[in-house]
Amino acid sequence: MKINLVKKLTIDEYCRKHADAIPGFEEFLGHLKNVNWRKSKDIVDYFGPNKVRTIGNNRLRFEMGGNNYRMIIKYVFGKK
């Protein structure tokens, strides 16, 4: 599955205000380049249950930056 990051601008703006968050977001975004997820369990398995949790309604919560930051994402799996 190809990853389409819809709101990278939001992440960039947040990191400009909170520079200590940059490494955590860079690490997360770096993972998105070469993944092939087909279901939400694939994402949880990839990052591990300590880093990501399913919160319902096609959303996951990521623990980032040593658990100092959290990011909630919405995912949609399509045919491609």
C-alpha positions as CSV (number, residue, x, y, z in Angstrom):
1,M,0.0,0.0,0.0
2,K,1.3,3.4,-0.9
3,I,1.2,5.9,1.9
4,N,-0.4,9.3,1.2
5,L,0.4,11.8,3.9
6,V,-2.4,14.3,3.7
7,K,-1.4,16.8,6.4
8,K,2.4,17.0,6.4
9,L,2.1,20.8,6.6
10,T,0.4,20.3,10.0
11,I,3.4,18.3,11.2
12,D,5.9,20.8,9.9
13,E,4.1,23.7,11.6
14,Y,3.9,21.8,14.8
15,C,7.6,21.0,14.7
16,R,8.5,24.7,14.1
17,K,6.8,25.5,17.4
18,H,8.1,22.4,19.3
19,A,11.7,21.7,18.0
20,D,12.2,18.9,20.5
21,A,9.4,17.0,18.7
22,I,11.3,16.9,15.4
23,P,13.3,13.7,15.9
24,G,10.2,11.7,16.8
25,F,8.3,12.9,13.8
26,E,11.3,12.4,11.5
27,E,11.6,8.8,12.7
28,F,7.9,8.2,12.1
29,L,7.9,9.7,8.6
30,G,11.1,7.8,7.7
31,H,9.2,4.5,8.3
32,L,6.5,5.4,5.8
33,K,8.8,5.3,2.8
34,N,9.0,1.5,2.4
35,V,6.0,-0.1,4.1
36,N,3.4,-2.4,2.7
37,W,0.5,-2.4,5.1
38,R,-2.9,-4.1,4.2
39,K,-4.7,-3.8,7.5
40,S,-4.4,-1.9,10.7
41,K,-2.9,-4.9,12.5
42,D,0.0,-4.7,10.1
43,I,0.7,-1.1,11.4
44,V,0.5,-2.1,15.0
45,D,2.7,-5.2,14.4
46,Y,5.3,-3.0,12.5
47,F,5.7,-0.4,15.3
48,G,4.8,-2.6,18.3
49,P,2.0,-2.2,20.9
50,N,4.1,0.1,23.0
51,K,4.3,2.7,20.2
52,V,0.8,2.5,18.5
53,R,-2.7,1.7,19.7
54,T,-5.9,1.2,17.9
55,I,-8.5,3.8,19.1
56,G,-11.4,3.0,16.8
57,N,-13.0,4.6,13.8
58,N,-10.0,3.8,11.5
59,R,-7.7,5.7,13.8
60,L,-4.4,4.9,15.5
61,R,-2.6,6.7,18.3
62,F,1.2,6.8,18.0
63,E,3.5,7.5,21.0
64,M,6.4,9.6,19.8
65,G,9.5,11.2,21.2
66,G,9.9,9.0,24.2
67,N,6.2,9.1,24.8
68,N,6.3,13.0,25.1
69,Y,4.1,13.4,22.0
70,R,1.2,11.6,20.6
71,M,-0.1,11.7,17.0
72,I,-3.5,10.4,16.0
73,I,-3.8,9.2,12.4
74,K,-6.7,8.1,10.3
75,Y,-6.1,5.4,7.8
76,V,-8.0,4.1,4.7
77,F,-7.0,1.0,2.9
78,G,-7.8,1.1,-0.8
79,K,-7.3,-1.3,-3.7
80,K,-3.9,0.1,-4.4
